[in-house]
Amino acid sequence: MAIIVNLDVMMARRKMSLNELSEKVDLTLANLSILKTGKAKAIRFSTLDAICRALDCQPGDILEWREG
């Protein structure tokens, strides 16, 4: 199973920095960085909801499954 995190792509499309997103979703830079680099093992629905609200996107815009 390979889940790809496209958070950096959505942030670039919305021209939003990691610092700005961190403030909007009330997460530390370290935790957002772990998610952005694809090193996270899990994500809470509340966190995903906050990110989608801040970036005005759908969960599928951030998370992608690829056979691997």
Backbone as CSV, one residue per row, in Angstrom:
resi,resn,N_x,N_y,N_z,CA_x,CA_y,CA_z,C_x,C_y,C_z
1,MET,0.850,-1.180,0.000,0.000,0.000,0.000,0.888,1.232,0.000
2,ALA,0.601,2.141,-0.908,1.372,3.378,-0.979,0.417,4.568,-1.009
3,ILE,0.370,5.271,0.096,-0.430,6.490,0.171,0.525,7.661,-0.040
4,ILE,0.251,8.468,-1.031,1.077,9.623,-1.368,0.401,10.873,-0.813
5,VAL,1.169,11.701,-0.131,0.652,12.947,0.431,1.058,14.088,-0.492
6,ASN,0.067,14.769,-1.065,0.300,15.868,-1.991,0.059,17.226,-1.336
7,LEU,0.368,17.323,-0.065,0.138,18.573,0.661,0.956,19.711,0.063
8,ASP,2.193,19.434,-0.307,3.035,20.482,-0.880,2.477,21.008,-2.201
9,VAL,1.863,20.127,-2.987,1.258,20.527,-4.257,0.087,21.478,-4.005
10,MET,-0.781,21.108,-3.062,-1.940,21.965,-2.761,-1.512,23.287,-2.147
11,MET,-0.492,23.266,-1.317,0.008,24.517,-0.733,0.553,25.428,-1.826
12,ALA,1.255,24.866,-2.788,1.786,25.660,-3.898,0.651,26.234,-4.743
13,ARG,-0.371,25.435,-5.003,-1.515,25.914,-5.796,-2.239,27.068,-5.105
14,ARG,-2.266,27.018,-3.792,-2.952,28.069,-3.015,-1.994,29.182,-2.575
15,LYS,-0.726,29.036,-2.980,0.306,30.009,-2.618,0.345,30.254,-1.109
16,MET,0.353,29.156,-0.362,0.337,29.230,1.088,1.620,28.596,1.639
17,SER,2.257,29.281,2.555,3.479,28.775,3.168,3.135,27.792,4.286
18,LEU,4.140,27.032,4.688,3.964,26.095,5.793,3.633,26.852,7.080
19,ASN,4.267,27.993,7.276,3.980,28.817,8.459,2.528,29.276,8.485
20,GLU,2.038,29.745,7.340,0.658,30.221,7.258,-0.335,29.084,7.501
21,LEU,-0.081,27.935,6.886,-0.971,26.792,7.083,-0.932,26.335,8.535
22,SER,0.237,26.333,9.125,0.396,25.943,10.526,-0.478,26.804,11.437
23,GLU,-0.495,28.095,11.189,-1.319,29.009,11.994,-2.807,28.757,11.764
24,LYS,-3.190,28.530,10.512,-4.611,28.347,10.193,-5.184,27.053,10.757
25,VAL,-4.373,25.989,10.796,-4.890,24.696,11.252,-4.473,24.379,12.679
26,ASP,-3.711,25.269,13.289,-3.273,25.120,14.683,-2.498,23.824,14.901
27,LEU,-1.531,23.588,14.013,-0.605,22.455,14.142,0.818,22.996,14.160
28,THR,1.705,22.276,14.815,3.093,22.718,14.842,3.724,22.561,13.458
29,LEU,4.749,23.355,13.207,5.478,23.240,11.945,6.070,21.840,11.801
30,ALA,6.556,21.288,12.910,7.154,19.952,12.868,6.146,18.903,12.413
31,ASN,4.940,18.938,12.963,3.920,17.952,12.583,3.469,18.136,11.143
32,LEU,3.321,19.379,10.703,2.938,19.615,9.311,4.056,19.180,8.367
33,SER,5.278,19.400,8.769,6.416,19.006,7.946,6.471,17.490,7.783
34,ILE,6.209,16.763,8.852,6.174,15.297,8.790,5.090,14.838,7.817
35,LEU,3.954,15.479,7.866,2.862,15.144,6.956,3.231,15.508,5.517
36,LYS,3.785,16.690,5.339,4.138,17.182,4.006,5.172,16.302,3.316
37,THR,6.120,15.777,4.079,7.170,14.950,3.488,6.756,13.491,3.313
38,GLY,5.555,13.159,3.742,5.054,11.796,3.567,5.564,10.825,4.618
39,LYS,6.122,11.321,5.701,6.665,10.451,6.746,5.634,10.101,7.820
40,ALA,4.463,10.703,7.749,3.418,10.446,8.741,2.848,9.044,8.539
41,LYS,2.509,8.398,9.637,1.908,7.060,9.588,0.388,7.128,9.653
42,ALA,-0.144,8.272,10.091,-1.591,8.428,10.235,-1.923,9.913,10.242
43,ILE,-3.208,10.209,10.025,-3.690,11.577,10.126,-5.093,11.529,10.726
44,ARG,-5.349,12.395,11.653,-6.681,12.464,12.256,-7.644,13.129,11.280
45,PHE,-8.890,12.691,11.317,-9.898,13.308,10.462,-10.052,14.782,10.787
46,SER,-9.925,15.152,12.051,-10.049,16.566,12.426,-8.917,17.391,11.813
47,THR,-7.731,16.804,11.735,-6.604,17.491,11.105,-6.822,17.607,9.606
48,LEU,-7.266,16.535,8.990,-7.552,16.545,7.556,-8.645,17.556,7.245
49,ASP,-9.658,17.623,8.084,-10.742,18.588,7.917,-10.201,20.014,7.976
50,ALA,-9.353,20.295,8.955,-8.798,21.644,9.111,-7.925,22.022,7.915
51,ILE,-7.138,21.076,7.424,-6.282,21.350,6.266,-7.130,21.603,5.024
52,CYS,-8.155,20.792,4.825,-9.037,20.977,3.669,-9.765,22.323,3.730
53,ARG,-10.176,22.717,4.914,-10.823,24.025,5.072,-9.846,25.153,4.742
54,ALA,-8.631,25.050,5.258,-7.636,26.108,5.049,-7.207,26.211,3.587
55,LEU,-7.121,25.063,2.913,-6.679,25.053,1.519,-7.837,25.033,0.518
56,ASP,-9.068,25.009,1.023,-10.256,24.958,0.176,-10.134,23.833,-0.854
57,CYS,-9.990,22.605,-0.342,-9.825,21.455,-1.222,-10.524,20.239,-0.623
58,GLN,-10.455,19.140,-1.333,-11.030,17.876,-0.902,-9.913,16.972,-0.376
59,PRO,-10.233,15.998,0.494,-9.204,15.073,0.980,-8.448,14.373,-0.152
60,GLY,-9.148,14.079,-1.239,-8.514,13.420,-2.385,-7.510,14.302,-3.101
61,ASP,-7.561,15.606,-2.863,-6.564,16.506,-3.435,-5.240,16.402,-2.681
62,ILE,-5.315,15.933,-1.441,-4.130,15.841,-0.584,-3.591,14.421,-0.510
63,LEU,-4.490,13.442,-0.441,-4.093,12.041,-0.295,-4.374,11.271,-1.580
64,GLU,-3.418,10.461,-1.981,-3.547,9.690,-3.210,-3.048,8.267,-2.947
65,TRP,-3.742,7.291,-3.474,-3.307,5.905,-3.338,-2.700,5.442,-4.641
66,ARG,-1.542,4.797,-4.519,-0.894,4.181,-5.688,-0.532,2.758,-5.335
67,GLU,-0.755,1.872,-6.276,-0.401,0.479,-6.041,1.109,0.377,-5.945
68,GLY,1.558,-0.316,-4.929,3.008,-0.358,-4.780,3.419,-1.546,-4.065
